[in-house]
């Protein structure tokens, strides 16, 4: 099993030494120059999304910067590429079939015809259409386009609550045989009872669900710890308040503590097989 930790901030990264652990570098507004510097510093990287872009396989503008991104894919020897499955209203300009087909074609044209592509299960936040968290639709998209699955545990928790389902039953209804990577982190509950993916520290339920999912994903090759409490939604300040209570060294210490726990869980699972 391989392991990755989230890229947090340049300050925190100064404390992270190159090792057998990968750095998960996200798409969104992140830039290629910082990525190149991390590679030059000796870090092994796993790329998530397409840099820079929304990171969604359903975004018709996903591949606007594909040429420069593809050069980094080859330089960092990526074994697969992963993208969100979120269909936001601002993207509704053509059928999702046309968009996803074109994006897969462009990604493989520049990154290799045999490059595996994973989609990530997403939570039902206000900007994402609800069908994106339906296990039946996720399974349909994976099968139709021969895609793998990136299982995000907090997203599954949030989706299950939204659908009034048990989270383990929800996870079991996903195409777990296609999982090659798992994301694990903590999540937050707002005053109205809604959950959101704040990337805060894992709790015991996070670890329990990681152990549960490892027992049902025989082809999983990587667990990524997404400890990067930097996301606030809809005006809420939960992550901001969480960050303000910590200094740079706290993030590093907490990240490494969680990473050790994740590795212990994986090793126990592997010994049981």
N, C-alpha and C positions, 0 to 999 in steps of 0.2 A: 504493500500500500504506500502511496505517496501522500505527502501532506503539503498544504499551502496555508498561508496566513494572509489576511487582507493588507493591501497597501493602505496605510493610515494617513500620515502626513510626512513631509520631509524631515521634520524634527524627530519624529518617532523612528523613522527609517535609519537615522544615524546610529541608533542603538542596536539595530538588527544586523547581525553579522552573517555573511554568506555561509550556508550550511546545506544539509540535505533537504531542508524545507524550502518550498517554492514561495514566491511572493505572487499573490493574485492581484493582477493589475486590471482595474475596471475600465470600461468604455466611458460613455457619458461625456463630460467636459474634460476628462483627463487628457494629457498631451503626450505626444510621441517623444518629445525631447527628454522629459523626465524618465520615461521608460528606457530610452537609450542610455541614460546616465546610470540607471540601476543595473542594466546589463553590463556596462563598462566596469561597474564596481564589483562585479562578480556574482550577482544574484541570479538564481534560476527563476524564470518567470512563467506563470500561467496566465494567459490573456483571457479576459471575459468581456464579451461584446466586441465591437469594432471601434477603434480609437481614431478620431473622435466621432461619436454618433450617439443616437438614443440607445443603441444596443439591442433593439427589437428586430427579430427576423421578419416582422410584419411592417417595418418602416420602409417605404419606397425610397427614402434617401439614405438607407443604411450604408450603401457601398460608395458614397460620394468620395471617400478618401481611401479606397481599397488598394491602390498601387503602393503607397508608402506603408500602409499597414501590413500588406503582404510581405514586404521586405523584412519587417520585424518578426512576422510569423516564422519565416525561414531562419532568421538569425537566432531566434530563441527555441527553435526545434519543437514547435508545438505538436502535440499528439492528437489534439482535437480542438475545435473552437466551439464556444457556447454563447447562446443568445437568449434574450428574454422572449417569451411568447406573450406580448401585450399589444392589443389592438386599441389604440387610443383614438378618440373621435377625430383628432386633427389629421390622422393618417388616412381617413376614409375617403380615398379618391378613386380607388379601383378595388376589385375583388381581392380578398386576401390570398386566393389561389395564385393570381397573377403576380402579386408582390413577392410571396414566399418563393415561387418558382424562379423568378428573376434573381432574387438575392442568392439563392443556393447556386444558381448557374454562375453568377459573378464571383462568389466566394471560391468556388472550386476552379474557376478559370484562372484566378490569380494565386490561390493557395494550394492547389493540387487537387486533381480529380478524385483522389482517394481520401481526402481530408474528412474525417468524421465531424459531423455537426450535431451539437446537442441543443435542445431547447430547455429552458428552465420554467418550471411551474410557477405561476405568479399569483399574488394575493389580490382580492377584489377591492382595491382602493378606488377612490372617486374617479381617477383619471383612466382606469382600465376597465374595459367592457367585461361583464360578469362571465361570459362564456369562456374567457381565457383561463378560469380556474376550475372548469368542469372537467373531471377526469376522463369522461367519454370523449370530449373534444381533444384533449391533450393526447389521448391514445390514438384517436383518428389521425391527427396531424403527424404524429411520430410514424405511424404505419404508412400513411399515404406518401410521405416524402422520404421514408427510410432514415429517420433521425433518431439519435439517442436522446436520453433524458438526463438533465441535471436536476437532481432532487434537492430542493431547498426546503429544509425542515420548518423554519419559521413561516414561510409562505404556506406550507401545508396546514400548520396550526391555525393561521388566520383564515384560510379558506374553509377549513372544516367548521370553525365556529360560525362563520358567516352562513354556511349551509346547514347549520344545526346537526352536524354529523360528528361521530367519534373520530378523533384525528387518526388513530391507527387504522380504522376501517377506510377512512379517506385515502390514506397513503397506500393501502393495499389495492385500491381501485385504480391507482396510477400504473403505467407500464414499467414496473420496477425491473423487469428483465432487461430493459434498455439503459439502465442507469450506469454511468461511468464515473460520475463525480457527485458528491454530496456537499451541500452547504449547511453549516451549523452555526448558530449564534443565539443570543437572547432576543426577546421581543418585549414590547411595552403595552400596558393597558391604560387607556385614557379614562377620564372621569365618566364618560358616557358608556363605558364598558367595551368599546371597540378596541381591537388589537391592531398594532402596526409594527412593521419590520424596522426596528430602530437600531439593530446591530449592536445592542448592549451585551453585557457579559452573560454567558450561558448560565442557566440554573439547572437544577436536577432534572426537570422535565426535558430540557434540551438534550442532556446526556442520555436520558432514558430513551428518547426517540431516536437518537443516533444509534444506540445499541440495537434497538428494534429494527431500524431500516437496514443496518449492516447485515442482519440475518435474512433479509429478503432481497438483497441486491447482489447476486453472485458475480456480476461483472464489474462491480465498482472498483476503480483503480486509484481514486484520490478523495480525501476528505479535506475540505477547505473551511478554515475557521474565519468567519466574517466578522471579526471583532473590530468595528469601526463606527463608534457611536457618533455619527455626523449627519443624521437624517431626521428632519422634522417635517411633518405633513400638516397641511391645512391650518397653519398658524399655531400649532401646538409646539411647546418648548421643552418637551421631555428630554430629548437628546441634548439640547443646548445646556440644560441644567445639569445633566449627567456629566457633560464635558467640563463644565466650569468647576466641578468639585475635584478635578484631577489635574496633575501636572504631567509633563511628557513622560517621565520615568514610570508613572503609574500605569499608563497605557501599555508600555513595554512589559512590565512585570505581570500585569493582568493577562496580556496576550500569551506570554510564555507559560503562565500557570494553566490556562485553558488548553493550550496546545499539548501540554504534558498529559492532561486528563483525557483528551481526545486520543492520543497515542496509546494510552493505557487501555482504553475501551477497545480500540481496534486490535491490539495484541491479544487481549482476552478472547475476543471473538475468533481470531485466527487460531488460537490454541484449542478452541472447542471443536474446530472442524476436523 
